[in-house]
Amino acid sequence: MHAEIERLFDSKPAAYSAADIRLFEDFRRALEEGSIRAAEPDAASPTGWRVNAWVKKGILVGFRIGTIVDMSAGGLSFLDKSTYPAQRFTPAAGIRIVPGGSSVRSGAYLGKSVTCMPPMYINVGAYVGDGTMVDSHALVGSCAQVGANCHISAASQIGGVLEPVGAMPVIVEDDVLIGGNCGVYEGTILKRRVVLGTGTILNRSTPVYDLVRQTVHKAGEEDPLVIPEGAVVVAGSRAITSGPGKEWGISVYTPVIVKYRDAKTDSKIQLEDLLR
């Protein structure tokens, strides 16, 4: 499949054949089964993750193949590519999608015991691990990789990174808590057991000040921003130290690591098992 997807991406045919369409359907099914992923763990990588560019190419091929069709439902008008309808689940999948306007696009993987609170959206190429909760008004963007037993709280956004195909998508490892109204963008990696306080924004442009380890975490020219395992990150500010900004007493937003996760933190953020 890998070689065939590469061929179809690199050499766009004048018209797609029935065999091309079957290839894409097999590819999309593999995404939904979790047997292929836009990025996957790799112990040999400095970040612990490897991008599978060919998988992103396959997703883009799907957009090329698809035509705009009517996907209206329940009296509401929807128009989208024929290759990416809303995904449908059965009770056997073990997934809770609470009524109220949520949608999971085809080509996304949801593990056992995932809970989706309305309204939320999970885009193509996303991977959501077992036992994770995606809360109301939350977004899991295209190709984002979310681990097991995470909580994506209300109105938070896990950004999508589909292009360029070689770029690292956003990675959220196991047992991460993302508070309400957070945003994680541009290929940021949250290592295991990270906690983001309400309103924390992370991207390649903003350094993260680590008060505990007395260091500053930054994205490199080609490398993502990596938040260390167990870090507790909150929204902070940093004073401008020169020019008019200093004279006017202006500060700019910056995320701050104020502690590393401990038993006290765990007791405060423990997910309510009865809700699952």
Beta strands, then each sheet from edge to edge (+ up, - down):
strand 1: 39-41
strand 2: 49-51
strand 3: 68-70
strand 4: 79-81
strand 5: 96-97
strand 6: 103-104
strand 7: 109-110
strand 8: 115-116
strand 9: 121-122
strand 10: 127-128
strand 11: 133-134
strand 12: 139-140
strand 13: 145-146
strand 14: 151-152
strand 15: 157-158
strand 16: 171-172
strand 17: 177-178
strand 18: 183-184
strand 19: 189-190
strand 20: 195-196
strand 21: 201-202
strand 22: 208-210
strand 23: 215-217
strand 24: 226-227
strand 25: 231-239
strand 26: 251-260
sheet 1: 1+ 2-
sheet 2: 3+ 4-
sheet 3: 5+ 8+ 11+ 14+ 17+ 20+ 25+ 26- 22- 23+
sheet 4: 6+ 9+ 12+ 15+ 18+ 21+
sheet 5: 7+ 10+ 13+ 16+ 19+ 24+
end
